[in-house]
Amino acid sequence: MIDNKTLDVAITASVEKLQSLFGNAPEVAVVLGSGWAGAVSHVQDGQNLPYTELPAFPQPKVEGHVNEIVVGHIGGQRVVFLRGRAHTYESGECTGMAGALRTLKRWGVKLLVQTNASGSLRGHMPPGSLMLIADHINAPQRSPLVGEQGSHRFVDMVNAYDADLRKHALALAKRENLMLGEGTYCWALGPQFETPAEIRMFAAWGADAVGMSTVPETILARHAGLKVMGIALMTNMAAGLSAEALTHDLTLKQAQMSGERAAGFLATLVASLKDVAL
């Protein structure tokens, strides 16, 4: 784990780089998970910058992800996309996105929109469905804030996924005639998929979807003072809920099949945020 002093130096350098290339920050940042990359095609006047140019950013090495930011406009809304995230299962550390998110906040970003590929625990949300994240369950009970000092580390996670922005997204989906569920996302550490018994336990806890990301970033974002939205793309039924064997290839295949519709809605959502007070 990188110490805070070293990380702060990296964040300062990253902010200076972003400021020099792009000027003031967009209000909205979006982390693109598997299946969501097509949203970048909706960006006008996009400028790319690899994570290697930003010392506070991670270098993920997971198939289906690239490592760059894209800054531009969708409609009248300026946005920065993060193409690639660090997963806890890569290193055992859940702090991998700390530098990136704190850089965004210091640069001037106000809202983090998270996207991911998830397994569905509910029959009414089959593969291809979209779910707005209303709350989450931290199944590993691990926190990227361990080791932080001061009372600021005790982050209030009520309304972690902003309620007003969720209402906005649901209303937008209704106007667009798009089915958008809403539910609770459960973070499982991975990289192995869950067992059927674990899925039954998560469902009993109240989880509607399960995946291997998002929760550490939400904790970090709330600690940094960012608002958060989250949308999950269902790529499979969770373990024991279908006869299909779970593989990473299956996740990527379903994400690709459903990705165009998901990315289209995401672009519409981002554009609509120009009329929302952040």
Sequence and secondary structure as in RCSB ss.txt:
>XXXX:A:sequence
MIDNKTLDVAITASVEKLQSLFGNAPEVAVVLGSGWAGAVSHVQDGQNLPYTELPAFPQPKVEGHVNEIVVGHIG
GQRVVFLRGRAHTYESGECTGMAGALRTLKRWGVKLLVQTNASGSLRGHMPPGSLMLIADHINAPQRSPLVGEQG
SHRFVDMVNAYDADLRKHALALAKRENLMLGEGTYCWALGPQFETPAEIRMFAAWGADAVGMSTVPETILARHAG
LKVMGIALMTNMAAGLSAEALTHDLTLKQAQMSGERAAGFLATLVASLKDVAL
>XXXX:A:secstr
   HHHHHHHHHHHHHHHHHHH S  SEEEEE TT GGGGGG EEEEEEEGGG TTS     TT   EEEEEEET
TEEEEEEE    HHHHS S TTHHHHHHHHHHT  EEEEEEEEEE STTS TT EEEEEEEEETT   TTTT  S
GGGS   TTSS HHHHHHHHHHHHHTT  EEEEEEEE   SS   HHHHHHHHHHT SEEESSSHHHHHHHHHHT
 EEEEEEEEEEE TTSSSS   HHHHHHHHHHHHHHHHHHHHHHHHHGGGS  
